[in-house]
Amino acid sequence: MNGSESIVEVKNLTITDSATDRVIASNISFELKKGEILGFVGESGSGKTLSMKTVVNLLPSNLVAKSDKFIVLGNDYNEISENAKKALIGKNIGLVPQNTVFYLHPMFKIKNQIADGYMLYNKKKKSEGIERAKEKLRIVGFKDPDRILESYPWQLSGGMRQRVNIALALMNDPQIIIADEPTTALDVTVQAQILALISELQKEIGMAVLFITHDMGVVAQIADRVAVMRYGEIVESGTAQAIFAHPQHPYTQALLSAVPRLGALKDIEHPCFFRLIDPDNGKVIEPPSDKLPPPGEKILEVKNLVKTFPVRTDFWGRPTYVVRACDHVSFDLRAGETLSIVGESGCGKSTTGRAVLRLLDVDSGEVLHRGKSLLRMTRHELQEERRNLQMIFQDPYASLDPRQTVGYSIAEPMMIHNYCSKKEMYDRVALLLKRVGLSPDMANRYPHEFSGGQRQRICIARALSLKPQIIVADECVAALDVSIRAQVVNLMMELQEEMGLSYIFISHDMGVVERISHRVAVMYLGQIVEMGSRRAVLGNPLHPYTQKLLSAVPIADPQERNLLKLLNLSDLPSPVRKVGDDPVIEPLVEVEPGHFVAKHVVGTMEGHK
């Protein structure tokens, strides 16, 4: 790579807020060479995304960028006009965004969006644009591009939408791809496929990639060189091998030491707290050594839960094809226990969590909380019972009303349930904010005034307002960077120890699951295929799907890159079935104390036939 020509050169880039004169990023210098992947890593707010937005001229209007040198593909950004920049960027630079939902318009079919840029910059007809779109969709792994082109974005999974975004970025055969957190919200196997795809395309086409992420495991798997950012500055840069093997800056050292490595707790039975990073000096704060108390009595039983969603109906409106999101799901939960439910997007884990809380109606099954059936309760009875059952949603941005103060959002459940007097309610809001690491003075602020990590803490405070016994946490740390994620998970474990909380923790982050879980249940196409203690399931996975899931976890070590084997990962079979075509439900068999696996797998295991 040393002999490759530089296609981007930036020296002493400074980004300033013109309204406040606040410097957001300063002295940013980097070089991107032809055919390489340069990874920019750092926590939220470090300035990595804003710095890269200068390359595609997408800074917000209130931000001003100045630099001593800014050369892109031989063009001096400090000299050329805005129109020249737009023409250069449109034809030569592709963007793969983080948010797969907002980047594609939900009201237009894929075919009406993907070909527009190609037609605009190459003066081609729509038919030519469509044919080129089919070609690029095949390159990113779609075997049926015609169906994808006729689909709306909301009809595609997150992984499929991200593949469409990559195809969109490739339409003009760009020399540079900017990938801004392209795998943050994806499950581990889809993430592995996207990373492998980007890596293969980079090698085949020879394009350069600026890869922005906060996931050290991801950057270790894909980057040639790495730049580490903190507080708007690059604190360390070098080859991926050098950065991971011999980090020099204290912040880089702390960042790497805080990354959870799957398998690090293989000899430990109980959940363990994360290491934290001191925000002042960037050094590691060792977690408490005390382990959580063992789980107590059984408080929740889920029996043969079935939930289907119709996807196609006949002339009379009767379902003809359905998705079996939950297919005879059964498990129990004990007081003070964390049961993690893992699996790929679309496997049914979120539907299971919502069904347990009766946030949606089920087809059949039973949910018992301390012996009382939640599914047979009247509306009034259910409202009373929901004091004990709360949920933390995935998106901290969407789950808080932007029109209400955070204090009101936390207090609202107490008002609905007439939980306490007005004065006690104010006191409790202040106490809850303090308990989740925020100042009580923040109660009068609005959600937009907080970071993502702070918003998630507010959501936790709201879930705790009625002193529940069970909390369903649905991907509640998926979009948080490594240090904020560790803080939130540690907070949840501290609250569990203090209040005896039980969690159903839904996640695709296996590093977090290993830290927080007492037991793990693996879901595949609506069914639980393996379940047992965290140590048993993660340390000795027996079901092929569990093995596949764990093999896809990125390792924070460039010496252990596993992208080649991940290229062979296939998409999940379609969960759509014709009405009446019910799948075979494989019962779980205990293969060792507390470790259960689907019967058809047991039949192939020596000693368990």
C-alpha positions in Angstrom: 0.0 0.0 0.0 3.0 2.4 0.6 3.5 2.8 -3.1 -0.1 3.7 -3.9 -0.9 7.2 -4.9 -2.8 9.5 -2.6 -6.3 10.5 -3.8 -7.3 12.5 -0.7 -4.9 14.7 1.2 -6.1 16.9 4.1 -3.9 19.0 6.4 -4.9 21.0 9.4 -8.7 20.8 8.9 -10.6 22.9 11.4 -14.4 22.9 11.7 -16.1 25.8 13.6 -19.7 26.6 14.5 -20.2 30.1 12.9 -23.0 30.9 15.4 -21.0 30.4 18.5 -17.4 30.3 17.3 -17.0 27.0 19.0 -14.3 24.8 17.5 -15.7 21.3 16.9 -12.7 19.7 15.2 -9.1 21.0 14.8 -5.8 20.1 13.2 -7.3 17.1 11.3 -4.8 15.7 8.9 -5.1 12.4 7.0 -4.3 10.8 3.7 -6.3 8.2 1.7 -4.5 6.1 -0.8 -5.9 4.4 -3.8 -7.3 1.0 -3.1 -7.0 1.1 0.7 -9.5 1.2 3.6 -8.9 3.9 6.1 -10.8 3.4 9.4 -11.8 6.4 11.5 -12.7 5.3 15.0 -13.8 7.1 18.1 -16.7 7.7 20.4 -19.9 9.6 19.6 -19.1 13.3 19.4 -15.4 12.8 18.6 -15.9 14.6 15.2 -15.2 11.6 12.9 -18.4 11.9 10.9 -18.2 15.7 10.6 -14.6 15.5 9.4 -15.6 13.0 6.7 -18.6 15.1 5.6 -16.2 17.7 4.5 -15.0 15.3 1.8 -18.6 15.0 0.4 -19.4 18.7 1.1 -22.3 17.9 3.4 -21.5 19.9 6.4 -24.5 21.7 8.0 -24.9 25.3 6.9 -23.8 26.6 10.4 -20.5 24.9 10.3 -17.4 26.3 8.5 -14.5 24.2 7.4 -11.0 25.6 6.8 -7.8 23.8 6.0 -4.2 24.4 4.8 -4.6 21.7 2.2 -7.7 19.8 0.9 -7.0 17.8 -2.3 -9.6 15.2 -3.5 -8.8 13.3 -6.7 -6.4 16.0 -7.8 -8.9 18.9 -7.2 -8.2 21.6 -4.6 -11.4 22.1 -2.5 -10.0 25.5 -1.4 -10.0 26.7 -5.0 -12.8 25.1 -7.0 -16.4 26.3 -7.0 -19.4 24.6 -5.3 -20.8 23.4 -8.6 -17.4 21.8 -9.5 -17.4 20.1 -6.1 -20.9 18.7 -6.7 -20.0 17.3 -10.1 -16.8 15.8 -8.7 -18.6 14.2 -5.7 -21.6 13.0 -7.7 -19.5 11.0 -10.2 -16.6 9.9 -8.0 -17.6 9.6 -4.4 -20.3 7.2 -3.0 -21.8 7.4 0.4 -23.1 4.5 2.5 -25.1 5.9 5.4 -25.6 4.6 8.9 -29.4 4.9 9.0 -30.9 2.5 6.4 -34.5 3.8 7.1 -34.1 7.5 6.5 -31.8 7.4 3.5 -34.3 5.7 1.2 -37.7 7.4 0.7 -40.5 5.0 2.0 -43.0 6.2 -0.6 -41.0 5.3 -3.7 -40.0 2.0 -5.1 -36.3 1.2 -5.1 -36.2 1.4 -8.9 -37.3 5.1 -8.7 -34.5 5.9 -6.3 -31.4 3.9 -7.2 -31.0 5.0 -10.9 -31.5 8.7 -10.4 -27.9 9.7 -9.7 -26.6 7.6 -12.6 -29.1 9.2 -15.0 -28.3 12.7 -13.7 -24.5 12.6 -14.0 -24.3 10.4 -17.1 -27.2 11.8 -19.2 -28.7 8.3 -19.6 -32.2 7.1 -20.1 -34.2 5.5 -17.3 -34.1 2.1 -18.9 -30.3 2.3 -19.0 -30.3 3.3 -15.3 -32.6 0.4 -14.4 -30.3 -2.1 -16.2 -27.3 -0.7 -14.4 -29.1 -0.9 -11.1 -29.8 -4.6 -11.7 -26.1 -5.1 -12.4 -25.1 -3.4 -9.1 -27.7 -5.2 -7.1 -26.3 -8.5 -8.4 -22.8 -7.4 -7.3 -24.0 -6.8 -3.7 -25.5 -10.2 -3.5 -29.2 -10.0 -4.7 -30.1 -13.0 -6.8 -33.5 -11.5 -7.8 -32.8 -7.8 -8.6 -36.1 -7.4 -10.4 -38.0 -8.1 -7.2 -35.9 -5.7 -5.2 -36.4 -2.9 -7.7 -40.2 -3.3 -7.5 -40.1 -3.3 -3.6 -40.5 -0.4 -1.3 -37.8 0.2 1.4 -40.1 -0.8 4.2 -40.6 -4.2 2.6 -36.9 -5.0 3.0 -34.9 -6.0 6.1 -32.2 -3.7 7.5 -29.4 -5.8 5.9 -31.2 -5.7 2.5 -31.7 -2.0 2.7 -28.0 -1.5 3.5 -27.1 -3.7 0.4 -29.3 -1.4 -1.6 -27.5 1.6 -0.2 -24.1 0.0 -1.2 -25.5 -0.6 -4.7 -26.7 3.0 -4.9 -23.2 4.2 -3.9 -21.6 2.0 -6.6 -23.9 3.2 -9.5 -21.3 5.7 -10.9 -18.3 3.4 -10.3 -16.8 5.8 -7.7 -13.2 6.0 -6.8 -14.0 6.6 -3.2 -16.6 5.2 -0.9 -17.4 6.8 2.5 -19.1 4.3 4.8 -20.5 6.1 7.8 -21.3 3.5 10.5 -22.8 1.2 7.9 -23.2 -1.8 10.2 -24.1 -0.2 13.6 -27.7 -1.4 13.8 -27.3 -4.7 12.0 -27.1 -8.1 13.6 -23.7 -10.0 13.6 -24.2 -12.2 10.6 -25.7 -9.5 8.4 -22.9 -7.2 9.6 -20.3 -9.8 8.7 -21.8 -10.1 5.2 -21.8 -6.3 4.7 -18.1 -6.1 5.9 -17.1 -9.0 3.6 -19.0 -7.4 0.7 -17.2 -4.0 1.2 -13.9 -5.7 1.5 -14.4 -7.8 -1.7 -15.7 -4.8 -3.7 -12.7 -2.7 -2.6 -10.3 -5.4 -3.8 -12.1 -6.1 -7.1 -12.9 -2.6 -8.2 -9.8 -0.9 -6.6 -11.8 1.8 -4.9 -10.7 3.5 -1.7 -12.9 3.4 1.4 -13.2 5.9 4.3 -14.8 3.7 7.0 -16.3 5.5 10.0 -17.2 3.4 13.1 -17.1 3.2 16.9 -16.7 -0.6 16.8 -13.1 -1.7 17.3 -13.9 -5.2 16.2 -15.3 -4.0 12.9 -12.3 -1.8 12.1 -9.9 -4.6 13.0 -11.6 -6.8 10.5 -11.6 -4.4 7.5 -9.2 -1.5 7.8 -5.6 -1.2 6.3 -4.9 1.9 8.4 -6.6 3.5 11.4 -7.1 7.0 12.7 -8.3 7.4 16.3 -10.3 10.5 17.1 -11.1 12.1 20.5 -12.6 15.5 21.2 -12.3 16.7 17.6 -8.7 15.7 17.1 -6.8 12.7 15.7 -4.8 11.4 18.7 -3.2 8.4 17.0 -2.9 7.0 13.5 -1.1 4.1 11.8 -1.5 0.7 10.3 -4.2 -1.5 11.8 -1.7 -4.0 12.9 0.4 -1.4 14.7 -2.6 0.3 16.4 -4.0 -2.9 17.7 -0.7 -4.5 18.7 1.1 -1.5 20.1 -1.3 1.4 20.8 0.7 4.5 22.0 -1.9 7.0 23.1 -3.5 6.4 26.5 -7.0 6.9 25.0 -6.3 4.3 22.3 -5.1 1.9 25.0 -8.2 2.5 27.1 -10.5 2.2 24.1 -9.0 -1.2 23.2 -9.0 -2.5 26.7 -12.7 -1.6 27.1 -13.7 -3.6 24.1 -15.4 -6.8 25.2 -13.8 -9.9 23.7 -16.2 -12.8 23.3 -14.9 -15.8 25.2 -13.0 -13.7 27.8 -15.5 -14.9 30.5 -15.6 -18.6 29.5 -14.4 -19.7 33.0 -16.8 -17.4 34.9 -20.3 -18.4 35.7 -21.8 -15.0 36.8 -22.4 -11.8 34.9 -19.5 -9.3 35.0 -19.3 -5.5 34.9 -17.6 -3.7 32.0 -14.4 -1.7 32.2 -15.1 2.0 31.8 -13.1 4.8 30.3 -12.4 7.9 32.4 -13.6 10.9 30.3 -11.0 13.2 31.8 -7.8 11.3 31.2 -8.9 8.5 28.9 -7.7 5.8 31.2 -9.5 2.5 32.1 -11.6 2.4 35.2 -11.7 -1.2 36.6 -15.2 -2.4 37.3 -16.4 -3.6 40.7 -15.3 -7.1 41.5 -18.4 -8.1 43.4 -20.7 -10.5 41.5 -24.4 -10.2 41.3 -26.5 -12.4 43.7 -27.8 -15.6 42.2 -31.4 -15.5 40.8 -34.3 -16.3 43.1 -37.7 -17.8 42.6 -39.5 -18.2 39.2 -41.6 -15.1 38.5 -42.5 -15.4 34.8 -43.5 -18.4 32.6 -44.0 -18.3 28.9 -45.6 -21.3 27.3 -46.0 -22.2 23.6 -46.3 -18.5 22.5 -47.5 -18.2 18.9 -47.7 -15.0 16.9 -48.2 -14.8 13.1 -48.5 -11.7 10.8 -50.4 -12.0 7.5 -48.4 -10.9 4.5 -50.8 -11.8 1.7 -54.5 -12.2 1.6 -57.1 -13.6 -0.9 -59.9 -11.7 -2.6 -62.0 -11.9 0.6 -59.3 -10.6 2.9 -58.4 -14.0 4.4 -54.7 -14.6 5.0 -53.0 -16.9 2.5 -49.4 -16.4 3.6 -48.1 -15.5 7.1 -44.9 -14.8 8.9 -44.5 -17.0 12.0 -42.7 -14.5 14.2 -43.1 -16.6 17.4 -43.6 -20.3 16.9 -44.3 -22.1 20.2 -41.8 -20.1 22.2 -41.4 -21.3 25.8 -39.1 -20.1 28.6 -39.2 -18.9 32.2 -37.5 -16.1 34.1 -36.4 -15.8 37.8 -36.2 -12.9 40.1 -32.9 -11.0 39.7 -32.1 -12.9 36.5 -31.1 -11.7 33.0 -32.3 -13.9 30.2 -30.8 -12.7 26.9 -32.6 -13.6 23.6 -30.3 -13.5 20.6 -30.6 -14.1 16.9 -30.7 -12.4 13.5 -33.0 -9.6 12.5 -36.4 -11.2 11.7 -36.0 -14.2 14.0 -38.8 -13.1 16.3 -36.9 -11.9 19.4 -38.5 -8.4 19.5 -41.9 -9.8 18.8 -41.4 -12.2 21.7 -40.5 -9.4 24.1 -43.6 -7.3 23.0 -45.9 -10.3 23.2 -44.7 -11.1 26.8 -45.8 -7.6 27.8 -49.0 -7.9 25.8 -48.1 -4.9 23.7 -49.5 -7.0 20.8 -52.1 -9.7 20.7 -50.9 -13.3 20.2 -52.5 -16.2 18.4 -52.1 -18.7 21.2 -50.0 -19.6 24.2 -49.7 -18.4 27.8 -47.8 -15.8 29.8 -47.9 -16.2 33.6 -46.6 -13.5 36.0 -46.4 -15.0 39.5 -49.1 -17.4 38.4 -51.5 -14.8 36.9 -52.2 -15.0 33.2 -51.4 -11.8 31.4 -53.2 -12.9 28.3 -56.5 -13.5 30.1 -56.6 -10.2 32.0 -59.1 -7.5 31.4 -57.9 -4.1 30.2 -58.2 -2.7 33.7 -56.4 -5.7 35.3 -53.6 -5.5 32.7 -53.1 -1.8 33.4 -52.6 -2.6 37.1 -50.3 -5.5 36.3 -48.1 -3.3 34.0 -46.7 -1.6 37.1 -44.6 -4.6 37.4 -43.7 -5.0 33.7 -41.9 -2.3 31.7 -40.0 -1.9 28.5 -36.9 -0.1 27.3 -37.1 0.5 23.5 -34.2 0.3 21.1 -34.2 3.9 19.7 -33.7 6.5 22.5 -34.4 9.2 19.9 -37.9 7.9 18.9 -39.1 6.6 22.3 -39.1 10.1 24.0 -41.8 12.7 23.0 -39.8 15.7 21.7 -42.6 18.0 22.8 -42.4 17.0 26.5 -39.6 17.6 29.0 -37.7 14.5 30.2 -39.1 15.1 33.7 -42.7 14.8 32.3 -41.8 11.7 30.4 -40.4 10.0 33.5 -43.4 11.2 35.6 -46.1 10.2 33.1 -46.3 6.5 34.1 -46.7 7.6 37.7 -49.5 10.0 36.7 -51.3 7.3 34.7 -51.2 4.8 37.6 -51.9 7.4 40.4 -48.7 6.1 41.9 -48.0 8.9 44.4 -48.8 12.5 45.3 -47.5 15.4 43.1 -44.8 16.3 45.5 -43.6 12.7 45.9 -43.6 12.4 42.1 -41.3 15.4 41.7 -39.0 14.0 44.3 -39.0 10.6 42.6 -38.2 12.1 39.2 -35.2 13.9 40.8 -34.1 10.7 42.5 -34.4 8.6 39.3 -32.4 11.1 37.3 -29.7 11.1 39.9 -29.8 7.3 40.0 -29.1 6.9 36.3 -26.2 9.4 36.5 -27.9 12.6 35.4 -28.5 15.8 37.3 -32.1 16.5 38.7 -31.8 19.9 37.2 -32.1 18.3 33.8 -35.8 17.4 34.3 -36.9 20.6 32.6 -34.9 20.0 29.5 -36.2 18.5 26.2 -34.9 15.3 24.6 -33.0 17.1 21.8 -30.7 18.6 24.4 -29.3 15.2 25.3 -26.9 12.8 23.7 -27.9 9.3 22.7 -26.4 7.7 25.8 -28.1 10.3 28.0 -31.5 9.7 26.3 -31.1 5.9 27.0 -30.5 6.7 30.6 -33.7 8.7 30.7 -35.6 5.8 29.1 -34.2 3.6 31.9 -35.3 6.1 34.5 -38.8 6.1 33.0 -38.9 2.3 33.0 -38.0 2.3 36.7 -40.5 4.9 37.8 -43.1 2.4 38.9 -40.6 0.0 40.6 -41.2 -2.9 38.2 -40.1 -6.4 38.7 -39.4 -7.2 35.0 -38.0 -5.1 32.3 -37.8 -6.1 28.6 -34.8 -4.3 27.1 -35.1 -4.4 23.3 -31.7 -3.6 21.7 -31.4 -0.8 24.1 -27.6 -0.4 23.6 -27.4 -1.2 19.9 -26.6 2.3 18.7 -24.3 3.4 21.5 -20.5 3.6 21.3 -18.2 1.4 23.3 -17.9 3.6 26.4 -21.5 4.7 26.7 -22.7 1.2 26.0 -20.5 -0.1 28.9 -21.9 2.7 31.2 -25.5 1.8 30.4 -25.0 -1.9 30.8 -23.1 -1.4 34.1 -26.0 0.8 35.3 -28.6 -1.9 34.4 -26.6 -4.5 36.4 -26.2 -2.1 39.4 -29.9 -1.5 39.4 -30.6 -5.2 39.1 -28.4 -5.8 42.2 -30.0 -2.9 44.1 -33.7 -3.5 43.2 -33.8 -7.2 42.4 -34.8 -6.5 38.8 -35.3 -9.2 36.2 -34.4 -8.5 32.5 -35.3 -10.0 29.2 -32.4 -8.6 27.3 -32.9 -8.7 23.5 -29.7 -8.1 21.6 -27.4 -9.0 18.7 -24.3 -7.8 20.5 -22.7 -11.0 21.7 -20.0 -9.1 23.7 -22.7 -7.4 25.8 -24.7 -10.6 26.1 -21.7 -12.4 27.5 -21.3 -9.7 30.2 -24.9 -9.2 31.3 -26.5 -12.6 31.0 -27.3 -15.4 33.4 -28.9 -17.5 30.7 -29.1 -17.2 26.9 -31.8 -18.3 24.5 -31.1 -18.5 20.7 -33.9 -17.9 18.3 -34.1 -19.0 14.7 -37.1 -18.4 12.4 -39.4 -17.8 15.3 -38.3 -20.8 17.4 -35.9 -21.2 20.3 -33.3 -23.7 19.1 -30.8 -23.6 22.0 -31.1 -22.3 25.6 -29.0 -22.6 28.7 -26.5 -20.8 31.0 -24.5 -18.1 29.4 -21.3 -20.1 29.9 -22.9 -23.3 28.3 -24.4 -21.6 25.3 -21.5 -19.3 24.4 -18.8 -21.7 25.6 -20.2 -24.9 24.1 -22.6 -24.0 21.3 -24.3 -27.1 19.9 -26.9 -25.9 17.4 -25.4 -25.1 13.9 -27.2 -21.8 13.9 -25.7 -20.8 17.3 -22.2 -21.7 16.0 -22.8 -19.6 12.9 -24.0 -16.7 15.0 -20.9 -16.8 17.2 -18.5 -17.3 14.3 -19.7 -14.0 12.8 -18.7 -11.9 15.8 -15.9 -9.5 14.7 -12.7 -10.0 16.6 -10.8 -6.9 17.7 -7.5 -8.2 16.3 -6.3 -7.7 12.7 -4.3 -10.9 13.0 -7.6 -12.9 13.4 -9.6 -11.6 10.4 -12.4 -14.0 9.5 -14.0 -12.2 6.5 -13.2 -15.0 4.0 -15.2 -17.6 5.9 -18.0 -15.0 6.5 -18.4 -14.7 2.7 -20.0 -18.1 2.8 -22.8 -17.0 5.1 -26.2 -17.2 3.5 -29.3 -15.2 4.3 -31.9 -16.8 6.5 -34.6 -18.8 4.7 -37.8 -16.9 4.2 -40.0 -16.9 7.3 -43.0 -16.5 5.0 -45.2 -19.7 4.9 -48.5 -20.6 3.3 -51.4 -20.9 5.7 -51.6 -24.5 6.8 -48.0 -25.2 5.9 -46.8 -25.3 9.6 -43.2 -26.1 10.3 -42.1 -29.0 12.5 -41.7 -27.8 16.1 -38.6 -29.5 17.4 -38.7 -29.9 21.2 -35.7 -28.9 23.3 -33.8 -31.7 24.9 -31.5 -31.3 27.9 -28.0 -32.4 26.8 -26.4 -31.3 30.0 -27.7 -29.8 33.2 -29.6 -26.6 32.3 -28.4 -26.7 28.6 -31.2 -27.4 26.0 -30.9 -27.8 22.3 -33.4 -28.7 19.5 -34.1 -32.4 19.2 -33.0 -32.8 15.6 -29.5 -31.6 16.5 -29.4 -33.9 19.5 -30.1 -36.9 17.3 -26.9 -36.2 15.4 -24.8 -35.9 18.6 -22.8 -38.9 19.8 -24.2 -40.2 23.1 -27.6 -38.4 22.6 -29.3 -40.4 20.0 
